[in-house]
Amino acid sequence: MGSVLAALAAGALAAVVGTILHASLGYAGDVPIPWGAALALLLTGALVYWVGLLRGKLWVSALAGLATYVFVALISTDKNNQMIVSTQFFKMLPGPALAGGMWVYGIIVPVIVAILLVSRQLRAATRTRG
C-alpha cells in the first residue's frame, strides 16, 4: 500500500507543479521558448525515477508516470481549466499553446526514459547482490 501511495503522491506532485511551471515562457523576438514546459518534463522524469528507486520497484515508476498523465488529463479536460492552453489555440496564442502541447503530450517521453533507467538500476543492484 505504501508503494501505491508513494507513486500516486509523486504523480500528483509532478502534475500540479508541472502544470504550474509549464506556462513559463521566454521569447527570442517573436519565437516562443517554452522553457517551463521543458523544466516540467524534466521534473516529471526525475520524480518518476526517484520514486521507483526509493521503493525499489519498477511498477512504482510506471504507476507514478500513469498517475501524472491522468492528473494532467483531468486538469486539461476540466471545462473551467485556465491552466493549460489547448493546441487548438495555436494561431491566437502560439507560445502558451506550444507549452501546453509540450506538457500534455510530452509527458510520455520522460516517463519512459525514467522507467528504463530505473529498470537498469534495479537490474544492476540485483546482479551486485546475487
C-alpha positions in Angstrom: 0.0 0.0 0.0 2.9 2.4 0.8 4.3 1.9 -2.7 1.0 2.8 -4.3 0.6 5.9 -2.2 4.2 7.0 -3.0 3.6 6.5 -6.7 0.3 8.5 -6.6 1.9 11.3 -4.5 4.8 11.6 -6.9 2.4 11.6 -9.9 0.2 14.3 -8.2 3.2 16.4 -7.3 4.6 16.2 -10.9 1.2 17.0 -12.3 0.4 20.0 -10.1 3.9 21.6 -10.1 4.5 20.7 -13.8 1.1 22.3 -14.8 2.0 25.5 -12.9 5.6 25.5 -14.2 4.9 24.7 -17.9 3.4 28.1 -18.6 6.7 29.9 -18.1 7.8 31.2 -21.4 10.6 33.3 -22.9 10.8 34.9 -26.3 13.6 35.3 -28.8 12.0 38.0 -30.9 8.6 36.6 -31.8 9.7 33.0 -31.3 8.3 31.5 -28.0 10.7 29.4 -25.9 8.7 27.2 -23.6 11.4 26.7 -21.0 8.8 26.0 -18.3 7.4 23.0 -20.2 10.9 21.6 -20.7 11.6 22.0 -16.9 8.2 20.5 -16.1 9.0 17.4 -18.2 12.4 17.1 -16.5 10.8 17.3 -13.1 8.3 14.6 -14.1 11.1 12.3 -15.2 13.1 13.0 -12.0 10.1 12.2 -9.8 9.2 9.0 -11.7 12.8 7.9 -11.5 13.2 8.8 -7.8 10.1 7.1 -6.6 10.9 3.9 -8.4 14.4 3.8 -6.9 13.1 4.8 -3.5 10.6 1.9 -3.4 12.9 -0.5 -5.3 10.1 -1.5 -7.7 9.8 -0.8 -11.4 6.0 -0.8 -11.3 6.0 2.1 -8.9 7.7 4.3 -11.6 5.2 3.2 -14.1 2.3 3.9 -11.8 3.7 7.4 -11.0 4.0 8.2 -14.7 0.5 7.0 -15.3 -0.8 9.0 -12.4 0.9 12.1 -13.7 -0.7 11.7 -17.1 -4.2 11.0 -15.6 -4.0 14.0 -13.2 -2.8 16.3 -16.1 -5.6 15.0 -18.3 -8.1 15.7 -15.6 -6.8 19.2 -15.3 -6.8 19.8 -19.0 -10.2 18.4 -19.7 -11.9 20.5 -17.0 -14.2 23.0 -18.8 -13.1 25.7 -16.3 -9.4 24.9 -17.0 -7.4 28.1 -17.2 -4.0 26.4 -16.6 -3.3 24.6 -19.9 -3.9 26.3 -23.2 -5.0 23.7 -25.8 -3.1 23.4 -29.1 -6.3 24.3 -30.9 -5.5 27.9 -29.9 -2.0 27.9 -31.5 -2.8 30.6 -34.1 -4.1 33.0 -31.4 -1.7 32.1 -28.6 1.3 30.3 -30.1 3.5 30.4 -27.0 1.1 29.2 -24.4 -0.4 26.6 -26.9 3.0 25.3 -27.7 3.9 25.0 -24.0 0.5 23.3 -23.3 1.0 20.8 -26.1 4.6 20.0 -25.0 3.4 19.4 -21.4 0.3 17.3 -22.1 1.7 15.2 -25.0 5.3 15.2 -23.9 4.8 13.5 -20.5 5.3 10.1 -22.0 8.9 10.8 -23.0 10.5 11.4 -19.6 8.3 8.7 -18.1 9.6 6.1 -20.5 13.2 7.3 -20.0 12.8 7.2 -16.2 11.3 3.7 -16.3 14.2 2.4 -18.5 16.7 4.0 -16.1 15.1 2.5 -13.0 15.0 -0.9 -14.7 18.6 -0.6 -15.4 19.5 0.4 -11.9 17.4 -2.3 -10.3 18.9 -5.0 -12.5 22.4 -3.8 -11.7 21.6 -3.8 -8.0 20.2 -7.4 -8.3 23.4 -8.5 -10.1 25.6 -6.9 -7.4 23.7 -8.7 -4.6 23.4 -12.0 -6.4 
